Amino acid sequence: MADDGALVLFSGGQDSATCLAWALDRFAHVETLGFDYGQRHQVELACRAGIRDGLGRVNSGWAARLGPDHTLGLAALGEVSDTALTREVAIEMTDQDLPNTFVPGRNLVFLTFAAALAYRRGLKHIVAGMCETDYSGYPDCRDDTIKALQVALNLGMEKRFVLHTPLMFIDKADTWRMAERLGGEALVELIRTDSHSCYLGVRTELHAWGHGCGTCPACHLRAAGWRRYRE
């Protein structure tokens, strides 16, 4: 298992694009992994190739480090999930004080499959964009969850994977600032225009903060973070 190789969970959104730049800045070889689980905002998957290409233009050294891209189909996750991310229903809060965009088990499944792929590819580091600072309250985005899963994966696979969550304790404004530190205004602009975070998959209008409906929780978080970043 190579100590200098990483696998990035790359959805095509702001957070995962920033994490991909973070990994390219640190590791000699970086591969990416996306998941198709029947999400309503499936347009995010179509954004991934453009962002990968754009990162090479932001930093030619990154282009040399960027390895293969992988996409896994997880239709079963969408089939067992009755949520606003996998069904055409209105986004609202549930009786459990969680938005109905929460897909139970999603990040646990994602990281388990990522570890299985990293095992086969000989990659030690797994990078993901979970954050418990400026988020929608999802329990599988918490640092305790990720730490517990790292232990379980290493025990179950007899490996020493390291799960990195560089956004865990920063808000969306600081996520934009991280992008600026990593790749300057060119990276900020790439993420602003080419990434996708809107839960409804709307890309018809380009706002100051990027494409989106402007009303869903993901758009609210992204827009508010942009305003704070630009203050």
C-alpha positions as CSV (number, residue, x, y, z in Angstrom):
1,M,0.0,0.0,0.0
2,A,1.5,3.3,-1.1
3,D,1.9,5.9,1.6
4,D,1.8,8.7,-1.1
5,G,-1.4,7.6,-2.9
6,A,-4.9,8.8,-2.2
7,L,-8.5,8.2,-3.2
8,V,-10.8,11.1,-3.1
9,L,-14.6,10.8,-2.8
10,F,-15.5,13.2,-5.6
11,S,-19.1,14.0,-6.3
12,G,-18.7,17.1,-8.4
13,G,-19.7,19.5,-5.7
14,Q,-18.0,22.4,-4.0
15,D,-16.8,20.4,-1.0
16,S,-15.4,17.4,-2.9
17,A,-13.7,19.6,-5.5
18,T,-12.0,21.5,-2.8
19,C,-10.9,18.2,-1.2
20,L,-9.6,17.0,-4.5
21,A,-7.4,20.1,-4.8
22,W,-6.3,19.6,-1.1
23,A,-5.3,16.0,-1.9
24,L,-3.5,16.9,-5.1
25,D,-1.5,19.5,-3.1
26,R,-0.3,16.7,-0.7
27,F,-0.1,13.3,-2.4
28,A,2.0,12.1,-5.3
29,H,-0.9,10.1,-6.9
30,V,-4.6,10.8,-6.5
31,E,-7.5,8.9,-7.9
32,T,-11.2,9.9,-7.7
33,L,-14.4,8.0,-7.0
34,G,-18.0,9.0,-7.7
35,F,-21.2,7.2,-6.8
36,D,-24.4,7.0,-8.8
37,Y,-27.2,6.0,-6.4
38,G,-30.1,7.5,-8.2
39,Q,-29.8,11.0,-6.8
40,R,-32.1,13.7,-8.1
41,H,-29.1,16.0,-8.6
42,Q,-27.4,13.5,-10.9
43,V,-26.1,16.4,-12.9
44,E,-23.3,16.6,-10.4
45,L,-21.8,13.5,-11.9
46,A,-21.6,15.2,-15.3
47,C,-19.6,18.0,-13.7
48,R,-16.8,15.8,-12.5
49,A,-14.8,15.5,-15.8
50,G,-14.8,19.2,-16.4
51,I,-13.5,19.9,-12.9
52,R,-10.8,17.3,-13.2
53,D,-9.6,18.8,-16.5
54,G,-9.8,22.3,-15.0
55,L,-7.6,21.4,-12.0
56,G,-4.9,20.5,-14.4
57,R,-5.1,24.0,-15.9
58,V,-5.0,25.6,-12.5
59,N,-1.8,23.8,-11.6
60,S,0.1,21.8,-14.1
61,G,1.7,19.8,-11.3
62,W,-1.7,18.6,-10.2
63,A,-2.3,17.2,-13.7
64,A,0.7,15.0,-13.4
65,R,-0.5,13.7,-10.0
66,L,-4.2,13.0,-11.1
67,G,-4.8,9.4,-11.7
68,P,-7.8,7.4,-12.9
69,D,-11.4,8.3,-12.2
70,H,-13.9,5.6,-11.0
71,T,-17.7,5.6,-10.8
72,L,-19.7,3.0,-8.9
73,G,-23.4,2.4,-9.3
74,L,-25.2,2.0,-6.0
75,A,-28.8,1.8,-7.2
76,A,-29.7,-0.3,-4.2
77,L,-29.0,2.7,-1.9
78,G,-31.5,4.8,-3.7
79,E,-34.0,1.9,-3.7
80,V,-34.0,1.6,0.1
81,S,-34.0,5.3,0.7
82,D,-37.2,7.3,0.9
83,T,-35.7,10.8,0.9
84,A,-35.9,14.0,-1.0
85,L,-32.6,13.2,-2.7
86,T,-33.9,10.0,-4.2
87,R,-37.6,10.8,-4.7
88,E,-39.5,13.7,-6.3
89,V,-40.8,15.1,-3.0
90,A,-40.6,18.5,-1.4
91,I,-37.6,19.2,0.8
92,E,-38.7,19.6,4.5
93,M,-37.8,18.8,8.0
94,T,-38.7,15.4,9.5
95,D,-40.0,14.4,12.9
96,Q,-36.4,13.5,13.9
97,D,-35.3,17.2,13.3
98,L,-33.4,16.1,10.2
99,P,-34.0,17.4,6.7
100,N,-35.5,14.7,4.5
101,T,-32.5,15.1,2.3
102,F,-30.7,12.8,4.7
103,V,-30.0,9.4,3.0
104,P,-29.5,7.0,5.9
105,G,-26.2,5.1,5.7
106,R,-25.0,7.0,2.6
107,N,-21.6,8.1,3.9
108,L,-21.0,4.8,5.7
109,V,-21.7,2.9,2.4
110,F,-19.6,5.4,0.4
111,L,-16.5,5.1,2.6
112,T,-16.8,1.3,2.8
113,F,-16.8,1.0,-1.0
114,A,-14.1,3.6,-1.2
115,A,-11.9,1.5,1.2
116,A,-12.6,-1.6,-0.9
117,L,-11.5,0.2,-4.0
118,A,-8.5,1.7,-2.2
119,Y,-7.6,-1.8,-1.1
120,R,-7.5,-3.1,-4.7
121,R,-5.7,0.0,-6.0
122,G,-3.1,0.0,-3.2
123,L,-4.0,3.5,-1.9
124,K,-3.6,4.3,1.8
125,H,-5.3,7.6,2.1
126,I,-9.1,8.2,1.6
127,V,-10.2,11.8,1.4
128,A,-13.8,12.9,1.8
129,G,-15.7,16.2,2.3
130,M,-17.8,15.5,5.4
131,C,-18.2,18.5,7.7
132,E,-19.9,19.0,11.0
133,T,-19.5,22.8,11.2
134,D,-21.6,24.2,8.5
135,Y,-24.0,21.4,7.4
136,S,-27.5,20.1,7.4
137,G,-27.2,18.0,10.6
138,Y,-26.5,14.7,9.0
139,P,-25.2,12.3,11.7
140,D,-22.9,10.5,9.3
141,C,-21.0,13.8,8.7
142,R,-19.8,14.0,12.3
143,D,-16.1,13.5,13.2
144,D,-17.0,10.8,15.7
145,T,-18.7,8.8,12.9
146,I,-15.7,9.0,10.6
147,K,-13.2,8.1,13.3
148,A,-15.3,5.1,14.3
149,L,-15.6,3.9,10.7
150,Q,-11.9,4.2,10.2
151,V,-11.3,1.8,13.1
152,A,-13.9,-0.6,11.7
153,L,-12.5,-0.5,8.2
154,N,-9.0,-1.1,9.3
155,L,-10.0,-4.0,11.6
156,G,-12.2,-5.5,8.9
157,M,-9.7,-5.3,6.1
158,E,-6.4,-5.7,8.0
159,K,-5.1,-2.4,6.6
160,R,-4.1,1.0,7.9
161,F,-6.3,3.3,5.9
162,V,-6.3,7.0,6.9
163,L,-9.6,8.8,6.4
164,H,-9.0,12.5,5.9
165,T,-11.8,15.1,6.2
166,P,-10.1,18.4,5.7
167,L,-13.4,20.4,5.9
168,M,-14.7,18.8,9.1
169,F,-14.2,21.8,11.4
170,I,-14.5,24.7,8.9
171,D,-17.6,26.5,7.5
172,K,-18.4,27.2,3.9
173,A,-16.7,30.5,3.9
174,D,-13.5,28.9,5.0
175,T,-14.0,26.2,2.4
176,W,-13.9,29.0,-0.3
177,R,-10.8,30.4,1.5
178,M,-9.1,27.0,1.4
179,A,-9.7,26.8,-2.3
180,E,-8.2,30.3,-2.8
181,R,-5.1,29.3,-0.7
182,L,-4.7,26.1,-2.7
183,G,-5.2,27.4,-6.3
184,G,-5.9,31.2,-6.1
185,E,-8.7,32.9,-7.9
186,A,-8.5,30.4,-10.8
187,L,-9.5,27.5,-8.5
188,V,-12.2,29.6,-6.8
189,E,-13.7,30.4,-10.2
190,L,-13.5,26.8,-11.4
191,I,-15.4,25.6,-8.4
192,R,-17.9,28.5,-8.6
193,T,-18.8,27.9,-12.2
194,D,-18.2,24.1,-12.8
195,S,-19.1,22.4,-9.5
196,H,-22.7,21.5,-8.5
197,S,-24.2,21.4,-5.1
198,C,-28.0,22.1,-5.6
199,Y,-30.1,19.2,-4.4
200,L,-32.7,19.8,-7.2
201,G,-30.1,19.6,-9.9
202,V,-30.8,23.1,-11.3
203,R,-28.1,24.6,-13.5
204,T,-30.1,27.0,-15.6
205,E,-28.9,30.1,-13.7
206,L,-25.4,31.1,-12.6
207,H,-25.5,33.1,-9.4
208,A,-22.6,34.9,-7.8
209,W,-21.9,31.7,-5.8
210,G,-22.5,29.2,-8.6
211,H,-25.3,27.3,-10.3
212,G,-28.4,26.2,-8.4
213,C,-32.1,26.8,-7.6
214,G,-31.2,29.2,-4.8
215,T,-33.8,27.8,-2.4
216,C,-32.8,24.3,-1.3
217,P,-30.6,23.8,1.8
218,A,-27.5,23.1,-0.2
219,C,-27.9,26.4,-2.2
220,H,-28.5,28.3,1.1
221,L,-25.3,27.0,2.6
222,R,-23.2,27.6,-0.4
223,A,-24.6,31.1,-1.0
224,A,-24.2,32.2,2.7
225,G,-20.7,30.9,2.7
226,W,-19.9,32.8,-0.5
227,R,-21.2,36.1,1.0
228,R,-19.1,35.6,4.2
229,Y,-16.1,34.8,2.0
230,R,-16.5,37.9,-0.1
231,E,-17.1,40.3,2.9
